[in-house]
Amino acid sequence: MLSVSGCRGIFGRSMTPEVAARFASVVAAELTAGAARQPTTGRPLVILARDGRAAGDLLLRAAAAGLAAGGCDVLDCGVAMTPTVGVMVDAHAAAAGLIITASHNPQEWNGLKVVTRARGLGRGVVDACAPAKAAADAIIARFKAASGGAAGADARPAASGAPARGAPPGPLEVGTITESARGGLGLPSAPTTAHLERLRAALRDLGMHDDRRSMAVKCVVDSVNASGVEASREFLGARLMHHLGAGASGVFPHTPEPTRENLTALCEFVAKKHADAGFAQDPDADRLAIIDERGDYIGEEYTLVLCAQAVLGAMVERHGPDAARGATIVVNLSTSRMIEDVAVRYGARVLRAAVGEANVVELMKREGAILGGEGNGGVIWPRVTYIRDSLTAMALVIGLLARTGRTVGQLVAEVPSYAIVKRKVDLPDLSRAAPALAAVKQRFEPRIAAGEATIDEQDGLRIDFGPRGWLHVRASNTEPILRLIAEAPTVAEAEGLVGG
């Protein structure tokens, strides 16, 4: 599958080392066609990593070869979180990042996800993020064109100053492959260290650094034997009471998406250990789900809500009652309205973008947002990176618990609650999405015509029924499914919207 989220498939079938090398060479072609060059070598630098799932190393090696053969230098970071790659792209002023991951998809899936950065920015400037739709579409178009040609066909453009199609690269055009420091003997890897340093600096600026209050917060974490293991262990330190899925096998102990039905063991351990919170990461560690002190799953929607409370509250505590007034938070159309309830307490505003991390980030950058994210447990704090980051979310929630002295359950109880229902409808293929959306629109047209509802078609269909809730129906960017999300004052009303 090709989408704004990159390239995904079943390992050994549609996703093979050959596909990974070809996709990576296409990314290299896009980069070498531009001006994103290192002053030392004249070649674009790409940060490369994988999410840790079994057999991912085969795809990483193939992708490294594809990038280097396409004229890019490669910094191989091994197993690393997707947000860590973003930090490394910014730290090295790299042209791009490439992560071998299928995110929350099951074990048999794998893929490649691209991170891009604006050209000409210096080292350390925070900018790396998911590619905009136009950039993703260009990669997809080039990949399809290269796939339609002969095996091994040159994916580079025959633009002015570029080698002709099919011409072998000269010796100076072939990139180098370098491994970052992997760590060991109790020391984290260089990429994890860079991520932790940036996060801790951001926390210190808000007065949320590791003081005695935050060190007293005890946690249980589930990292599903994937990329979040090292960073979670290093950040939490003595706060970590038990670490589920902390191995290096890359074999997930359960279905890896951090939803209620997949986290029963984590819930049991939080209650058994009398921990203050449980945290669940997905394989590439860009999403976080939270378990409260009683061992209850509180829902991914609360991750962003609690992080918003943490940032806005810390701003007020540190800089005065009006410090957060006018601050902007950006979320997508499918995110719970709870975020507005939190923002209004501090005089902040919430803007909504189309679903997709790139859309949220684009609006965040344009509006100078202090925080952003999505209701799937993805939190974006631009003080660290413009990529969803489970480590940042973990840190902000711990900071909130420490600053307020409240439990997760008490903080959740203070937020006006709504019932949110999420459903998936399988499609034979994504071409069937448009007729399905048309049928949904037709179903609600009488209520829209009567003024009982309004419709937003910038991303599928979002139908708003005022105080009675909203329904958002859209095609997935990564799977052949329709996603239906409804929110209303009660579960029955939300179920009625999904079923209606």
C-alpha positions as CSV (number, residue, x, y, z in Angstrom):
1,M,0.0,0.0,0.0
2,L,1.2,3.5,-1.0
3,S,0.0,6.5,0.9
4,V,1.0,9.7,2.7
5,S,2.3,7.4,5.4
6,G,4.7,5.7,3.0
7,C,4.9,2.2,1.7
8,R,3.5,-0.9,3.6
9,G,2.9,-4.5,2.8
10,I,3.1,-8.1,4.1
11,F,6.7,-9.1,4.7
12,G,7.9,-11.7,2.2
13,R,5.0,-11.0,-0.2
14,S,4.3,-7.4,-1.1
15,M,7.0,-6.1,1.2
16,T,10.4,-7.6,0.4
17,P,14.1,-6.3,0.5
18,E,13.8,-5.6,-3.2
19,V,10.8,-3.4,-2.7
20,A,12.5,-1.6,0.2
21,A,15.6,-1.0,-1.9
22,R,13.5,0.3,-4.8
23,F,11.4,2.6,-2.6
24,A,14.5,3.9,-0.9
25,S,16.1,4.6,-4.3
26,V,13.0,6.6,-5.2
27,V,13.4,8.7,-2.0
28,A,17.0,9.3,-2.9
29,A,16.0,10.4,-6.4
30,E,13.6,13.0,-5.0
31,L,16.4,14.3,-2.7
32,T,19.1,14.4,-5.2
33,A,16.8,16.1,-7.7
34,G,16.7,19.0,-5.2
35,A,19.3,21.1,-3.5
36,A,19.4,19.4,-0.1
37,R,23.1,18.7,-0.1
38,Q,25.8,18.4,2.6
39,P,28.6,21.0,2.3
40,T,31.2,18.3,2.9
41,T,30.2,15.7,0.4
42,G,27.6,17.4,-1.8
43,R,25.3,14.4,-1.2
44,P,22.0,14.5,0.8
45,L,22.1,12.9,4.2
46,V,19.3,10.5,5.2
47,I,18.8,9.2,8.8
48,L,17.7,5.6,8.7
49,A,16.2,3.4,11.4
50,R,13.7,0.6,12.1
51,D,11.0,-0.1,14.6
52,G,12.5,-3.3,15.9
53,R,10.0,-5.8,14.6
54,A,11.4,-9.2,13.5
55,A,13.0,-9.3,10.1
56,G,13.1,-5.5,9.9
57,D,16.9,-5.6,9.7
58,L,16.7,-7.2,6.3
59,L,14.6,-4.3,5.0
60,L,16.8,-1.7,6.7
61,R,19.9,-3.1,5.0
62,A,18.2,-3.1,1.6
63,A,16.9,0.4,2.1
64,A,20.4,1.6,3.1
65,A,21.8,0.1,-0.1
66,G,19.0,1.8,-2.2
67,L,19.7,5.2,-0.6
68,A,23.5,4.9,-1.1
69,A,23.2,3.7,-4.6
70,G,20.8,6.6,-5.3
71,G,23.5,9.1,-4.2
72,C,22.6,9.7,-0.5
73,D,24.8,9.3,2.5
74,V,23.1,7.2,5.2
75,L,23.4,7.4,9.0
76,D,22.1,4.0,10.2
77,C,20.6,4.4,13.7
78,G,19.5,0.8,14.0
79,V,16.4,0.3,16.2
80,A,15.0,3.8,17.0
81,M,11.6,5.4,17.6
82,T,10.1,7.4,14.8
83,P,10.2,10.6,16.8
84,T,13.9,9.9,17.5
85,V,14.5,9.9,13.8
86,G,12.9,13.3,13.6
87,V,15.2,14.6,16.4
88,M,18.2,13.1,14.6
89,V,17.2,14.7,11.2
90,D,17.1,18.1,12.9
91,A,20.3,17.5,14.9
92,H,22.3,16.6,11.8
93,A,20.5,19.0,9.4
94,A,19.8,16.0,7.3
95,A,17.8,16.1,4.1
96,A,15.3,13.4,5.3
97,G,14.7,10.4,7.5
98,L,13.5,6.9,6.5
99,I,12.0,4.5,9.1
100,I,11.4,0.8,8.5
101,T,8.1,0.4,10.2
102,A,4.4,-0.6,9.8
103,S,3.5,1.5,12.8
104,H,0.6,-0.2,14.7
105,N,0.0,-2.9,12.0
106,P,0.3,-6.6,13.1
107,Q,3.5,-8.7,13.1
108,E,3.4,-9.8,9.4
109,W,3.3,-6.2,8.2
110,N,6.3,-3.9,7.5
111,G,7.0,-0.8,5.5
112,L,8.9,2.4,5.0
113,K,7.9,5.8,6.4
114,V,9.5,9.1,5.2
115,V,10.4,12.2,7.3
116,T,11.3,15.4,5.5
117,R,12.9,18.7,6.4
118,A,12.9,22.2,4.9
119,R,16.1,22.9,3.0
120,G,18.7,25.4,4.2
121,L,17.9,25.2,8.0
122,G,20.8,24.9,10.4
123,R,21.5,22.1,12.8
124,G,19.2,21.8,15.7
125,V,16.3,23.8,14.2
126,V,13.1,21.8,14.9
127,D,11.4,21.2,11.5
128,A,11.5,17.5,10.6
129,C,8.1,16.1,10.1
130,A,5.9,13.8,8.0
131,P,5.9,14.8,4.3
132,A,3.2,17.0,3.0
133,K,0.7,15.4,0.6
134,A,2.4,16.9,-2.5
135,A,5.8,15.5,-1.5
136,A,4.3,12.1,-0.6
137,D,2.4,12.0,-4.0
138,A,5.7,12.8,-5.8
139,I,7.4,9.8,-4.2
140,I,4.5,7.6,-4.9
141,A,4.3,8.6,-8.6
142,R,8.0,8.1,-9.0
143,F,7.9,4.7,-7.3
144,K,5.0,3.6,-9.6
145,A,6.9,4.8,-12.6
146,A,10.1,3.0,-11.5
147,S,8.2,-0.2,-10.7
148,G,6.7,-0.2,-14.2
149,G,10.1,-0.2,-15.8
150,A,12.8,-2.8,-16.0
151,A,14.2,-4.2,-12.8
152,G,17.0,-2.0,-11.5
153,A,15.9,0.9,-13.7
154,D,17.3,4.3,-12.6
155,A,14.8,6.2,-10.5
156,R,16.5,9.5,-10.9
157,P,15.1,12.2,-13.1
158,A,16.7,13.1,-16.4
159,A,16.7,16.8,-15.4
160,S,19.3,19.3,-16.4
161,G,22.6,18.5,-14.7
162,A,21.5,15.0,-13.6
163,P,22.8,11.8,-15.2
164,A,20.7,10.4,-18.0
165,R,18.2,7.7,-17.1
166,G,19.9,4.3,-16.9
167,A,23.4,5.8,-16.7
168,P,25.4,4.1,-14.0
169,P,26.3,6.5,-11.1
170,G,29.8,7.9,-11.0
171,P,32.0,7.1,-8.0
172,L,31.3,10.4,-6.4
173,E,27.6,9.9,-6.6
174,V,27.5,6.7,-4.5
175,G,26.8,7.5,-0.9
176,T,28.3,6.2,2.3
177,I,26.6,4.1,5.0
178,T,27.7,4.9,8.6
179,E,26.4,3.4,11.8
180,S,25.5,5.7,14.7
181,A,26.9,4.8,18.2
182,R,24.7,1.9,19.4
183,G,25.3,2.2,23.2
184,G,25.9,-0.6,25.6
185,L,27.3,-1.2,29.1
186,G,24.4,0.7,30.6
187,L,24.7,3.6,28.1
188,P,21.9,4.5,25.6
189,S,22.5,4.8,21.9
190,A,23.5,8.2,20.4
191,P,20.0,8.7,18.8
192,T,18.2,8.0,22.1
193,T,20.7,10.3,24.0
194,A,19.9,13.1,21.5
195,H,16.2,12.6,22.0
196,L,16.4,12.5,25.7
197,E,18.6,15.7,25.8
198,R,16.1,17.6,23.7
199,L,13.1,16.4,25.8
200,R,14.8,17.2,29.1
201,A,15.8,20.7,28.0
202,A,12.1,21.3,27.0
203,L,10.9,20.1,30.3
204,R,13.4,22.3,32.2
205,D,12.1,25.3,30.3
206,L,8.6,24.7,31.6
207,G,9.8,23.7,35.1
208,M,8.9,20.1,34.6
209,H,12.3,18.5,34.9
210,D,13.1,15.4,37.0
211,D,12.7,16.8,40.5
212,R,11.6,14.8,43.5
213,R,7.9,15.2,42.8
214,S,8.2,13.6,39.3
215,M,10.6,10.9,40.5
216,A,8.0,9.8,42.9
217,V,5.6,8.9,40.1
218,K,5.8,5.1,39.6
219,C,5.0,3.6,36.2
220,V,4.5,0.3,34.3
221,V,5.3,0.4,30.6
222,D,4.5,-1.9,27.6
223,S,6.9,-1.4,24.7
224,V,5.8,-4.5,22.7
225,N,9.5,-5.6,22.2
226,A,10.0,-2.8,19.8
227,S,11.6,0.6,19.3
228,G,10.3,2.3,22.5
229,V,12.2,-0.1,24.9
230,E,15.5,1.8,25.3
231,A,14.2,5.3,25.5
232,S,11.4,4.5,28.0
233,R,13.8,2.6,30.2
234,E,16.4,5.5,30.1
235,F,13.9,8.3,30.7
236,L,11.9,6.6,33.5
237,G,14.8,5.2,35.4
238,A,13.8,4.4,39.0
239,R,10.2,5.4,38.2
240,L,9.9,2.2,36.1
241,M,8.4,-0.5,38.3
242,H,7.9,-3.1,35.6
243,H,8.6,-3.2,31.8
244,L,6.4,-5.4,29.7
245,G,7.6,-6.1,26.2
246,A,11.1,-5.0,27.0
247,G,12.9,-7.7,24.9
248,A,14.8,-7.4,21.6
249,S,13.2,-10.3,19.8
250,G,11.0,-8.0,17.7
251,V,8.1,-10.5,18.2
252,F,5.1,-8.7,19.6
253,P,3.6,-10.3,22.8
254,H,0.2,-9.2,21.6
255,T,-1.5,-7.3,18.8
256,P,0.5,-4.1,18.9
257,E,-2.1,-1.4,18.4
258,P,-2.5,0.2,21.9
259,T,-6.2,-0.3,22.3
260,R,-8.2,-1.5,25.3
261,E,-8.6,-5.1,24.1
262,N,-4.8,-5.4,23.5
263,L,-3.7,-4.1,26.9
264,T,-5.2,-6.5,29.4
265,A,-1.8,-7.6,30.8
266,L,-0.7,-4.0,31.2
267,C,-3.9,-3.1,33.1
268,E,-3.4,-6.1,35.4
269,F,0.2,-5.2,36.2
270,V,-0.6,-1.6,37.0
271,A,-3.1,-2.7,39.5
272,K,-0.9,-5.4,40.9
273,K,2.1,-3.2,41.3
274,H,0.0,-0.3,42.7
275,A,1.6,2.0,40.1
276,D,0.5,5.5,39.5
277,A,0.1,5.0,35.7
278,G,0.6,2.5,32.9
279,F,1.9,3.5,29.5
280,A,1.5,1.5,26.2
281,Q,3.5,2.3,23.1
282,D,3.0,1.0,19.6
283,P,6.0,-0.5,17.6
284,D,7.5,2.8,16.3
285,A,6.6,4.6,19.5
286,D,4.7,7.5,18.1
287,R,1.5,6.8,20.0
288,L,0.8,6.4,23.7
289,A,-2.2,4.9,25.6
290,I,-2.6,5.4,29.3
291,I,-3.8,3.2,32.1
292,D,-4.9,4.9,35.4
293,E,-3.9,3.9,38.9
294,R,-6.7,1.4,39.2
295,G,-5.6,-0.5,36.1
296,D,-8.4,1.0,33.9
297,Y,-7.7,1.9,30.3
298,I,-8.7,5.5,29.9
299,G,-8.7,5.7,26.2
300,E,-6.2,7.2,23.7
301,E,-8.3,10.4,23.4
302,Y,-7.2,11.4,26.9
303,T,-3.4,11.3,26.0
304,L,-3.5,14.6,24.2
305,V,-6.0,16.1,26.6
306,L,-3.7,15.4,29.6
307,C,-0.7,16.6,27.7
308,A,-2.5,19.8,26.9
309,Q,-3.3,20.3,30.6
310,A,0.4,19.7,31.4
311,V,1.8,22.3,29.0
312,L,-0.9,25.0,29.6
313,G,-0.8,24.5,33.3
314,A,3.0,24.6,33.5
315,M,3.0,27.8,31.4
316,V,0.6,29.5,33.9
317,E,2.4,28.2,37.0
318,R,5.8,29.4,35.6
319,H,4.9,32.7,33.9
320,G,1.6,33.9,35.4
321,P,-2.2,33.5,34.9
322,D,-2.2,35.0,31.4
323,A,0.8,33.0,30.1
324,A,-1.4,30.6,28.0
325,R,-4.0,33.1,26.8
326,G,-4.2,33.0,23.0
327,A,-1.9,30.0,22.8
328,T,-2.8,27.6,19.9
329,I,-3.3,23.9,19.9
330,V,-3.9,22.0,16.7
331,V,-5.8,18.7,16.4
332,N,-7.5,16.8,13.6
333,L,-11.2,16.6,12.7
334,S,-11.6,13.2,14.5
335,T,-10.2,14.3,17.8
336,S,-12.5,14.6,20.8
337,R,-14.0,17.9,21.8
338,M,-12.5,17.4,25.3
339,I,-9.5,19.3,24.0
340,E,-11.6,22.5,23.7
341,D,-12.9,22.0,27.2
342,V,-9.3,22.0,28.5
343,A,-8.1,24.9,26.3
344,V,-10.9,27.2,27.3
345,R,-9.8,27.0,31.0
346,Y,-6.5,28.8,30.1
347,G,-7.8,31.1,27.3
348,A,-6.1,29.0,24.6
349,R,-7.7,28.2,21.3
350,V,-8.1,25.0,19.3
351,L,-7.8,24.7,15.5
352,R,-8.7,21.6,13.5
353,A,-7.0,20.2,10.5
354,A,-7.7,17.3,8.1
355,V,-6.8,13.9,9.5
356,G,-3.1,13.1,9.0
357,E,0.0,14.0,10.9
358,A,1.3,16.1,8.0
359,N,-1.9,18.2,7.9
360,V,-1.8,18.8,11.7
361,V,1.9,19.8,11.5
362,E,1.4,22.1,8.6
363,L,-1.3,24.1,10.5
364,M,0.8,24.0,13.7
365,K,3.8,25.6,11.9
366,R,1.6,28.2,10.2
367,E,-0.1,29.2,13.4
368,G,2.8,28.8,15.8
369,A,1.0,26.2,17.9
370,I,2.5,25.2,21.2
371,L,1.1,21.7,21.0
372,G,-0.7,19.4,18.5
373,G,-1.7,15.9,17.9
374,E,-4.4,13.4,17.2
375,G,-6.9,11.5,19.2
376,N,-5.1,8.2,18.6
377,G,-2.6,8.9,21.4
378,G,-0.3,10.9,19.2
379,V,1.2,14.1,20.8
380,I,3.3,16.6,19.0
381,W,5.4,19.0,21.1
382,P,7.4,21.3,18.8
383,R,9.9,22.0,21.6
384,V,11.1,18.5,20.9
385,T,10.0,17.4,17.4
386,Y,7.2,17.9,14.9
387,I,6.5,14.2,15.0
388,R,4.1,12.3,17.3
389,D,6.1,11.2,20.2
390,S,5.1,8.7,22.9
391,L,8.2,9.6,25.1
392,T,7.1,13.3,25.1
393,A,3.6,12.2,26.0
394,M,4.9,10.0,28.8
395,A,7.0,12.9,30.2
396,L,4.2,15.5,30.1
397,V,1.7,13.2,31.9
398,I,4.3,12.4,34.6
399,G,4.9,16.2,34.9
400,L,1.2,16.8,35.3
401,L,0.8,14.2,38.0
402,A,3.8,15.6,39.8
403,R,2.7,19.2,39.6
404,T,-0.9,18.7,40.5
405,G,-0.6,15.9,43.0
406,R,-3.6,14.3,41.5
407,T,-4.0,10.8,40.2
408,V,-4.7,9.9,36.5
409,G,-8.3,8.9,37.5
410,Q,-8.9,12.3,39.3
411,L,-7.5,14.3,36.3
412,V,-9.7,12.4,33.9
413,A,-12.8,12.9,36.1
414,E,-12.2,16.7,36.0
415,V,-12.6,16.8,32.2
416,P,-16.2,16.9,30.8
417,S,-16.7,13.4,29.4
418,Y,-18.2,12.4,26.1
419,A,-18.8,9.0,24.6
420,I,-16.7,8.3,21.6
421,V,-17.2,5.3,19.4
422,K,-14.8,4.1,16.7
423,R,-15.5,1.5,14.0
424,K,-13.7,0.1,11.0
425,V,-15.5,-1.2,7.9
426,D,-13.4,-3.4,5.6
427,L,-13.3,-2.5,1.9
428,P,-12.3,-4.8,-1.0
429,D,-9.9,-1.9,-2.0
430,L,-9.7,1.8,-1.4
431,S,-11.5,2.5,-4.7
432,R,-14.7,1.6,-3.0
433,A,-14.3,4.4,-0.4
434,A,-15.9,7.1,-2.6
435,P,-19.2,5.3,-3.2
436,A,-19.4,4.5,0.5
437,L,-18.9,8.1,1.5
438,A,-21.5,9.2,-1.1
439,A,-24.0,6.7,0.5
440,V,-23.3,8.2,4.0
441,K,-23.9,11.7,2.7
442,Q,-27.1,10.7,1.1
443,R,-28.3,9.1,4.3
444,F,-27.9,12.4,6.3
445,E,-28.9,14.8,3.6
446,P,-32.5,15.3,4.9
447,R,-31.1,16.4,8.3
448,I,-28.6,18.7,6.7
449,A,-31.3,20.2,4.5
450,A,-33.5,20.7,7.5
451,G,-30.7,22.6,9.3
452,E,-30.3,19.9,11.9
453,A,-26.7,19.2,10.9
454,T,-23.8,20.8,9.0
455,I,-21.3,19.0,6.8
456,D,-17.5,19.4,6.3
457,E,-16.0,17.6,3.3
458,Q,-12.4,18.6,3.5
459,D,-11.5,15.1,4.8
460,G,-14.1,12.5,4.0
461,L,-17.3,13.6,5.7
462,R,-17.7,15.2,9.1
463,I,-21.3,15.8,10.0
464,D,-21.9,18.0,13.1
465,F,-25.1,17.8,15.0
466,G,-24.3,20.6,17.5
467,P,-24.6,19.6,21.1
468,R,-25.8,16.2,20.1
469,G,-22.4,15.2,18.7
470,W,-20.6,14.6,15.5
471,L,-19.8,11.8,13.0
472,H,-16.6,11.6,10.9
473,V,-16.3,9.0,8.1
474,R,-13.2,8.8,6.1
475,A,-11.0,6.3,4.2
476,S,-7.9,5.2,6.0
477,N,-4.5,6.3,4.6
478,T,-2.9,3.0,5.4
479,E,-5.4,0.2,5.1
480,P,-8.4,-0.7,2.8
481,I,-11.0,0.3,5.4
482,L,-13.4,3.1,6.2
483,R,-13.0,4.7,9.7
484,L,-16.1,5.8,11.4
485,I,-15.8,8.0,14.6
486,A,-18.7,9.4,16.5
487,E,-18.8,11.5,19.6
488,A,-21.9,12.4,21.7
489,P,-23.0,12.9,25.3
490,T,-23.8,9.3,25.8
491,V,-22.7,5.9,24.4
492,A,-26.2,5.2,23.0
493,E,-26.2,8.5,21.1
494,A,-22.7,7.9,19.7
495,E,-23.6,4.3,18.7
496,G,-26.7,5.7,17.1
497,L,-24.6,8.0,14.9
498,V,-22.3,5.2,13.8
499,G,-25.1,2.8,13.2
500,G,-27.4,5.5,11.6
